[in-house]
Amino acid sequence: MFKVYYKMPLCYLSLHSDGKFLTRVDFCDNKRSEKNCSLLDLAKYELDLYFTHKLRKFSIPVLI
């Protein structure tokens, strides 16, 4: 299981992955230890694009 944090203006998002899919996204107050993978790097990159109004549709695979 992989987990990284994405800094938002008022909090963090914790992004979780099994290495193939984005499996969970949570709001949290502070950052803890991370274990990264390339899918989560892509998720953070796409969130950057989304919040700067340069992306409208995400390409990362999500496990529902």
C-alpha positions in Angstrom: 0.0 0.0 0.0 1.3 3.4 -0.9 0.4 6.8 0.5 1.4 10.4 -0.2 0.1 13.8 0.9 -1.1 16.7 -1.3 -0.9 20.2 0.3 -4.2 22.1 -0.1 -4.6 25.7 1.2 -6.3 24.7 4.5 -5.4 21.0 4.9 -3.8 18.0 3.2 -5.3 15.3 1.1 -3.9 11.8 1.8 -3.8 9.8 -1.5 -3.7 6.0 -1.2 -2.8 3.5 -3.9 -2.3 -0.2 -4.4 0.2 0.6 -7.2 -2.4 0.1 -9.9 -5.4 2.2 -8.8 -6.1 5.2 -6.6 -7.9 3.5 -3.8 -8.7 6.2 -1.3 -8.6 10.0 -0.8 -9.0 11.6 2.6 -8.8 15.1 4.1 -6.4 15.4 7.0 -4.9 18.1 9.1 -1.2 17.1 9.1 1.3 15.2 7.0 2.6 11.8 8.2 5.0 9.3 6.8 4.8 8.5 3.0 5.4 5.6 0.8 5.3 6.8 -2.8 4.6 5.2 -6.2 4.4 6.5 -9.8 0.6 6.5 -9.8 0.5 8.8 -6.8 3.1 11.1 -8.5 0.7 11.3 -11.5 -2.3 12.0 -9.1 -0.4 14.9 -7.5 0.6 16.2 -10.9 -3.0 16.1 -12.2 -4.3 17.8 -9.0 -1.8 20.6 -9.6 -3.1 21.0 -13.1 -6.7 20.8 -12.0 -6.3 23.5 -9.3 -4.7 25.8 -11.9 -7.6 25.3 -14.2 -5.5 23.4 -16.8 -7.2 20.0 -16.4 -10.9 19.1 -16.4 -10.7 15.3 -16.7 -8.4 13.0 -14.6 -6.7 10.1 -16.3 -5.6 8.2 -13.2 -7.3 4.8 -12.7 -9.6 4.8 -9.6 -10.7 1.7 -7.8 -14.4 2.1 -6.9 
